[in-house]
């Protein structure tokens, strides 16, 4: 099976496509703003990366959400619920975790079909 890596650096790839599935991890483009602004930024990045790989948010399979502060859960979900197409909600987990950049309020690991 062929593996396609996109946006690859020495440390990571923006996305990896294998066997009809795209894998990506996304963070907000800026540390400015509250959980709503950061989630909107992050999901815009997910849209972009999925499109580059030949997929879209209607094909989400699994998403893991990482929040450093669970007090942000409702704010993140408000943006998430408006973003996910009706009837296309993936399997999802949300965990509290310390993120690599202390300014990030959310990070997501995404798996989607092509």
Rosetta constraint file for C-alpha pairs under 8 A:
AtomPair CA 1 CA 18 HARMONIC 7.19 0.50
AtomPair CA 1 CA 19 HARMONIC 6.63 0.50
AtomPair CA 2 CA 18 HARMONIC 6.46 0.50
AtomPair CA 2 CA 19 HARMONIC 7.47 0.50
AtomPair CA 3 CA 16 HARMONIC 7.00 0.50
AtomPair CA 3 CA 17 HARMONIC 5.88 0.50
AtomPair CA 3 CA 18 HARMONIC 4.98 0.50
AtomPair CA 3 CA 19 HARMONIC 7.81 0.50
AtomPair CA 4 CA 16 HARMONIC 5.67 0.50
AtomPair CA 4 CA 17 HARMONIC 5.03 0.50
AtomPair CA 4 CA 18 HARMONIC 6.58 0.50
AtomPair CA 5 CA 13 HARMONIC 6.13 0.50
AtomPair CA 5 CA 14 HARMONIC 7.66 0.50
AtomPair CA 5 CA 15 HARMONIC 6.07 0.50
AtomPair CA 5 CA 16 HARMONIC 4.57 0.50
AtomPair CA 5 CA 17 HARMONIC 6.48 0.50
AtomPair CA 6 CA 13 HARMONIC 5.80 0.50
AtomPair CA 6 CA 14 HARMONIC 5.68 0.50
AtomPair CA 6 CA 15 HARMONIC 5.29 0.50
AtomPair CA 6 CA 16 HARMONIC 6.25 0.50
AtomPair CA 7 CA 13 HARMONIC 5.24 0.50
AtomPair CA 7 CA 14 HARMONIC 4.93 0.50
AtomPair CA 7 CA 15 HARMONIC 6.98 0.50
AtomPair CA 8 CA 12 HARMONIC 5.83 0.50
AtomPair CA 8 CA 13 HARMONIC 3.98 0.50
AtomPair CA 8 CA 14 HARMONIC 6.34 0.50
AtomPair CA 9 CA 13 HARMONIC 6.07 0.50
AtomPair CA 13 CA 24 HARMONIC 7.98 0.50
AtomPair CA 14 CA 24 HARMONIC 6.14 0.50
AtomPair CA 14 CA 25 HARMONIC 7.10 0.50
AtomPair CA 14 CA 26 HARMONIC 7.95 0.50
AtomPair CA 14 CA 49 HARMONIC 7.39 0.50
AtomPair CA 15 CA 22 HARMONIC 6.71 0.50
AtomPair CA 15 CA 23 HARMONIC 5.55 0.50
AtomPair CA 15 CA 24 HARMONIC 4.53 0.50
AtomPair CA 15 CA 25 HARMONIC 7.40 0.50
AtomPair CA 15 CA 49 HARMONIC 6.95 0.50
AtomPair CA 15 CA 53 HARMONIC 7.60 0.50
AtomPair CA 16 CA 22 HARMONIC 5.64 0.50
AtomPair CA 16 CA 23 HARMONIC 5.23 0.50
AtomPair CA 16 CA 24 HARMONIC 6.61 0.50
AtomPair CA 17 CA 21 HARMONIC 5.57 0.50
AtomPair CA 17 CA 22 HARMONIC 4.35 0.50
AtomPair CA 17 CA 23 HARMONIC 6.37 0.50
AtomPair CA 17 CA 53 HARMONIC 7.17 0.50
AtomPair CA 18 CA 22 HARMONIC 6.53 0.50
AtomPair CA 20 CA 113 HARMONIC 5.96 0.50
AtomPair CA 20 CA 114 HARMONIC 5.34 0.50
AtomPair CA 21 CA 111 HARMONIC 6.95 0.50
AtomPair CA 21 CA 112 HARMONIC 5.71 0.50
AtomPair CA 21 CA 113 HARMONIC 4.52 0.50
AtomPair CA 21 CA 114 HARMONIC 5.63 0.50
AtomPair CA 22 CA 50 HARMONIC 7.56 0.50
AtomPair CA 22 CA 53 HARMONIC 6.92 0.50
AtomPair CA 22 CA 55 HARMONIC 7.84 0.50
AtomPair CA 22 CA 111 HARMONIC 5.75 0.50
AtomPair CA 22 CA 112 HARMONIC 5.27 0.50
AtomPair CA 22 CA 113 HARMONIC 6.14 0.50
AtomPair CA 22 CA 114 HARMONIC 6.64 0.50
AtomPair CA 23 CA 109 HARMONIC 7.61 0.50
AtomPair CA 23 CA 110 HARMONIC 5.80 0.50
AtomPair CA 23 CA 111 HARMONIC 4.66 0.50
AtomPair CA 23 CA 112 HARMONIC 6.66 0.50
AtomPair CA 24 CA 46 HARMONIC 7.99 0.50
AtomPair CA 24 CA 49 HARMONIC 7.75 0.50
AtomPair CA 24 CA 109 HARMONIC 5.88 0.50
AtomPair CA 24 CA 110 HARMONIC 5.23 0.50
AtomPair CA 24 CA 111 HARMONIC 6.60 0.50
AtomPair CA 25 CA 107 HARMONIC 7.33 0.50
AtomPair CA 25 CA 108 HARMONIC 5.59 0.50
AtomPair CA 25 CA 109 HARMONIC 4.24 0.50
AtomPair CA 25 CA 110 HARMONIC 5.96 0.50
AtomPair CA 26 CA 42 HARMONIC 6.17 0.50
AtomPair CA 26 CA 45 HARMONIC 6.81 0.50
AtomPair CA 26 CA 46 HARMONIC 6.48 0.50
AtomPair CA 26 CA 107 HARMONIC 5.91 0.50
AtomPair CA 26 CA 108 HARMONIC 5.46 0.50
AtomPair CA 26 CA 109 HARMONIC 6.56 0.50
AtomPair CA 26 CA 110 HARMONIC 7.96 0.50
AtomPair CA 27 CA 42 HARMONIC 5.32 0.50
AtomPair CA 27 CA 45 HARMONIC 7.97 0.50
AtomPair CA 27 CA 104 HARMONIC 7.20 0.50
AtomPair CA 27 CA 106 HARMONIC 6.56 0.50
AtomPair CA 27 CA 107 HARMONIC 4.73 0.50
AtomPair CA 27 CA 108 HARMONIC 6.68 0.50
AtomPair CA 28 CA 38 HARMONIC 5.23 0.50
AtomPair CA 28 CA 39 HARMONIC 6.73 0.50
AtomPair CA 28 CA 40 HARMONIC 7.99 0.50
AtomPair CA 28 CA 41 HARMONIC 5.18 0.50
AtomPair CA 28 CA 42 HARMONIC 4.27 0.50
AtomPair CA 28 CA 45 HARMONIC 7.69 0.50
AtomPair CA 28 CA 104 HARMONIC 6.76 0.50
AtomPair CA 28 CA 106 HARMONIC 7.22 0.50
AtomPair CA 28 CA 107 HARMONIC 7.32 0.50
AtomPair CA 29 CA 38 HARMONIC 7.67 0.50
AtomPair CA 29 CA 41 HARMONIC 6.07 0.50
AtomPair CA 29 CA 42 HARMONIC 6.66 0.50
AtomPair CA 29 CA 45 HARMONIC 7.79 0.50
AtomPair CA 30 CA 38 HARMONIC 7.23 0.50
AtomPair CA 30 CA 41 HARMONIC 7.80 0.50
AtomPair CA 30 CA 104 HARMONIC 7.76 0.50
AtomPair CA 31 CA 38 HARMONIC 7.28 0.50
AtomPair CA 31 CA 103 HARMONIC 4.88 0.50
AtomPair CA 31 CA 104 HARMONIC 5.43 0.50
AtomPair CA 31 CA 105 HARMONIC 7.82 0.50
AtomPair CA 32 CA 37 HARMONIC 7.98 0.50
AtomPair CA 32 CA 38 HARMONIC 7.44 0.50
AtomPair CA 32 CA 103 HARMONIC 7.66 0.50
AtomPair CA 33 CA 37 HARMONIC 5.37 0.50
AtomPair CA 33 CA 38 HARMONIC 6.17 0.50
AtomPair CA 34 CA 38 HARMONIC 6.18 0.50
AtomPair CA 34 CA 105 HARMONIC 7.71 0.50
AtomPair CA 35 CA 39 HARMONIC 5.85 0.50
AtomPair CA 35 CA 72 HARMONIC 6.19 0.50
AtomPair CA 35 CA 75 HARMONIC 6.10 0.50
AtomPair CA 35 CA 76 HARMONIC 6.04 0.50
AtomPair CA 35 CA 105 HARMONIC 5.99 0.50
AtomPair CA 35 CA 106 HARMONIC 7.29 0.50
AtomPair CA 36 CA 40 HARMONIC 6.15 0.50
AtomPair CA 36 CA 75 HARMONIC 5.73 0.50
AtomPair CA 36 CA 76 HARMONIC 5.96 0.50
AtomPair CA 36 CA 78 HARMONIC 7.86 0.50
AtomPair CA 36 CA 79 HARMONIC 6.41 0.50
AtomPair CA 37 CA 41 HARMONIC 6.19 0.50
AtomPair CA 38 CA 42 HARMONIC 6.06 0.50
AtomPair CA 38 CA 104 HARMONIC 7.63 0.50
AtomPair CA 38 CA 105 HARMONIC 6.87 0.50
AtomPair CA 38 CA 106 HARMONIC 7.06 0.50
AtomPair CA 39 CA 43 HARMONIC 6.04 0.50
AtomPair CA 39 CA 76 HARMONIC 6.02 0.50
AtomPair CA 39 CA 79 HARMONIC 6.65 0.50
AtomPair CA 39 CA 80 HARMONIC 7.65 0.50
AtomPair CA 39 CA 106 HARMONIC 6.69 0.50
AtomPair CA 40 CA 44 HARMONIC 6.17 0.50
AtomPair CA 40 CA 79 HARMONIC 6.58 0.50
AtomPair CA 41 CA 45 HARMONIC 6.43 0.50
AtomPair CA 42 CA 46 HARMONIC 6.35 0.50
AtomPair CA 42 CA 106 HARMONIC 7.99 0.50
AtomPair CA 42 CA 107 HARMONIC 7.59 0.50
AtomPair CA 43 CA 47 HARMONIC 6.14 0.50
AtomPair CA 43 CA 83 HARMONIC 7.84 0.50
AtomPair CA 44 CA 48 HARMONIC 6.30 0.50
AtomPair CA 45 CA 49 HARMONIC 6.14 0.50
AtomPair CA 46 CA 50 HARMONIC 5.96 0.50
AtomPair CA 47 CA 51 HARMONIC 6.13 0.50
AtomPair CA 47 CA 56 HARMONIC 6.43 0.50
AtomPair CA 47 CA 57 HARMONIC 6.73 0.50
AtomPair CA 48 CA 52 HARMONIC 6.22 0.50
AtomPair CA 49 CA 53 HARMONIC 6.31 0.50
AtomPair CA 50 CA 54 HARMONIC 6.23 0.50
AtomPair CA 50 CA 55 HARMONIC 4.87 0.50
AtomPair CA 50 CA 56 HARMONIC 5.17 0.50
AtomPair CA 50 CA 57 HARMONIC 7.31 0.50
AtomPair CA 50 CA 112 HARMONIC 7.99 0.50
AtomPair CA 51 CA 55 HARMONIC 5.21 0.50
AtomPair CA 51 CA 56 HARMONIC 5.75 0.50
AtomPair CA 53 CA 114 HARMONIC 7.53 0.50
AtomPair CA 54 CA 114 HARMONIC 5.98 0.50
AtomPair CA 55 CA 59 HARMONIC 6.71 0.50
AtomPair CA 55 CA 112 HARMONIC 7.27 0.50
AtomPair CA 55 CA 113 HARMONIC 6.74 0.50
AtomPair CA 55 CA 114 HARMONIC 4.79 0.50
AtomPair CA 56 CA 60 HARMONIC 7.41 0.50
AtomPair CA 56 CA 112 HARMONIC 7.82 0.50
AtomPair CA 56 CA 114 HARMONIC 7.87 0.50
AtomPair CA 57 CA 84 HARMONIC 6.75 0.50
AtomPair CA 57 CA 85 HARMONIC 7.35 0.50
AtomPair CA 57 CA 88 HARMONIC 7.89 0.50
AtomPair CA 57 CA 112 HARMONIC 7.70 0.50
AtomPair CA 58 CA 84 HARMONIC 7.38 0.50
AtomPair CA 58 CA 85 HARMONIC 6.20 0.50
AtomPair CA 58 CA 88 HARMONIC 5.44 0.50
AtomPair CA 58 CA 89 HARMONIC 7.98 0.50
AtomPair CA 59 CA 88 HARMONIC 7.14 0.50
AtomPair CA 59 CA 112 HARMONIC 5.40 0.50
AtomPair CA 59 CA 113 HARMONIC 5.34 0.50
AtomPair CA 59 CA 114 HARMONIC 7.07 0.50
AtomPair CA 60 CA 88 HARMONIC 7.16 0.50
AtomPair CA 60 CA 89 HARMONIC 7.19 0.50
AtomPair CA 60 CA 90 HARMONIC 5.39 0.50
AtomPair CA 60 CA 110 HARMONIC 7.41 0.50
AtomPair CA 60 CA 111 HARMONIC 6.18 0.50
AtomPair CA 60 CA 112 HARMONIC 4.18 0.50
AtomPair CA 60 CA 113 HARMONIC 6.46 0.50
AtomPair CA 61 CA 90 HARMONIC 4.80 0.50
AtomPair CA 61 CA 91 HARMONIC 6.18 0.50
AtomPair CA 61 CA 110 HARMONIC 7.80 0.50
AtomPair CA 61 CA 111 HARMONIC 5.52 0.50
AtomPair CA 61 CA 112 HARMONIC 4.89 0.50
AtomPair CA 61 CA 113 HARMONIC 6.74 0.50
AtomPair CA 62 CA 90 HARMONIC 5.16 0.50
AtomPair CA 62 CA 91 HARMONIC 4.69 0.50
AtomPair CA 62 CA 92 HARMONIC 5.61 0.50
AtomPair CA 62 CA 110 HARMONIC 6.01 0.50
AtomPair CA 62 CA 111 HARMONIC 5.14 0.50
AtomPair CA 62 CA 112 HARMONIC 6.91 0.50
AtomPair CA 63 CA 90 HARMONIC 6.69 0.50
AtomPair CA 63 CA 91 HARMONIC 6.43 0.50
AtomPair CA 63 CA 92 HARMONIC 4.80 0.50
AtomPair CA 63 CA 93 HARMONIC 6.52 0.50
AtomPair CA 63 CA 108 HARMONIC 6.62 0.50
AtomPair CA 63 CA 109 HARMONIC 5.58 0.50
AtomPair CA 63 CA 110 HARMONIC 4.58 0.50
AtomPair CA 63 CA 111 HARMONIC 6.30 0.50
AtomPair CA 64 CA 92 HARMONIC 5.63 0.50
AtomPair CA 64 CA 93 HARMONIC 4.76 0.50
AtomPair CA 64 CA 94 HARMONIC 5.75 0.50
AtomPair CA 64 CA 95 HARMONIC 7.64 0.50
AtomPair CA 64 CA 108 HARMONIC 5.55 0.50
AtomPair CA 64 CA 109 HARMONIC 5.11 0.50
AtomPair CA 64 CA 110 HARMONIC 6.66 0.50
AtomPair CA 65 CA 92 HARMONIC 7.52 0.50
AtomPair CA 65 CA 93 HARMONIC 6.10 0.50
AtomPair CA 65 CA 94 HARMONIC 4.50 0.50
AtomPair CA 65 CA 95 HARMONIC 6.29 0.50
AtomPair CA 65 CA 106 HARMONIC 7.07 0.50
AtomPair CA 65 CA 107 HARMONIC 5.95 0.50
AtomPair CA 65 CA 108 HARMONIC 4.57 0.50
AtomPair CA 65 CA 109 HARMONIC 6.66 0.50
AtomPair CA 66 CA 94 HARMONIC 5.87 0.50
AtomPair CA 66 CA 95 HARMONIC 5.15 0.50
AtomPair CA 66 CA 96 HARMONIC 5.72 0.50
AtomPair CA 66 CA 97 HARMONIC 5.83 0.50
AtomPair CA 66 CA 99 HARMONIC 7.80 0.50
AtomPair CA 66 CA 106 HARMONIC 5.67 0.50
AtomPair CA 66 CA 107 HARMONIC 5.09 0.50
AtomPair CA 66 CA 108 HARMONIC 6.05 0.50
AtomPair CA 67 CA 72 HARMONIC 7.23 0.50
AtomPair CA 67 CA 73 HARMONIC 7.49 0.50
AtomPair CA 67 CA 94 HARMONIC 7.34 0.50
AtomPair CA 67 CA 95 HARMONIC 6.26 0.50
AtomPair CA 67 CA 96 HARMONIC 4.84 0.50
AtomPair CA 67 CA 97 HARMONIC 5.79 0.50
AtomPair CA 67 CA 98 HARMONIC 7.59 0.50
AtomPair CA 67 CA 99 HARMONIC 7.86 0.50
AtomPair CA 67 CA 105 HARMONIC 6.03 0.50
AtomPair CA 67 CA 106 HARMONIC 4.93 0.50
AtomPair CA 67 CA 107 HARMONIC 6.81 0.50
AtomPair CA 68 CA 96 HARMONIC 5.25 0.50
AtomPair CA 68 CA 97 HARMONIC 4.88 0.50
AtomPair CA 68 CA 98 HARMONIC 5.13 0.50
AtomPair CA 68 CA 99 HARMONIC 6.53 0.50
AtomPair CA 68 CA 105 HARMONIC 6.18 0.50
AtomPair CA 68 CA 106 HARMONIC 7.09 0.50
AtomPair CA 69 CA 73 HARMONIC 7.78 0.50
AtomPair CA 69 CA 96 HARMONIC 6.43 0.50
AtomPair CA 69 CA 97 HARMONIC 7.89 0.50
AtomPair CA 69 CA 105 HARMONIC 7.40 0.50
AtomPair CA 70 CA 96 HARMONIC 6.29 0.50
AtomPair CA 72 CA 76 HARMONIC 6.09 0.50
AtomPair CA 72 CA 105 HARMONIC 7.81 0.50
AtomPair CA 73 CA 77 HARMONIC 6.08 0.50
AtomPair CA 74 CA 78 HARMONIC 6.16 0.50
AtomPair CA 75 CA 79 HARMONIC 6.77 0.50
AtomPair CA 76 CA 80 HARMONIC 6.12 0.50
AtomPair CA 77 CA 81 HARMONIC 5.72 0.50
AtomPair CA 78 CA 82 HARMONIC 6.50 0.50
AtomPair CA 79 CA 83 HARMONIC 6.24 0.50
AtomPair CA 80 CA 84 HARMONIC 6.17 0.50
AtomPair CA 84 CA 88 HARMONIC 6.65 0.50
AtomPair CA 84 CA 89 HARMONIC 6.28 0.50
AtomPair CA 85 CA 89 HARMONIC 7.14 0.50
AtomPair CA 98 CA 102 HARMONIC 7.59 0.50
AtomPair CA 99 CA 104 HARMONIC 6.88 0.50
AtomPair CA 99 CA 107 HARMONIC 7.67 0.50
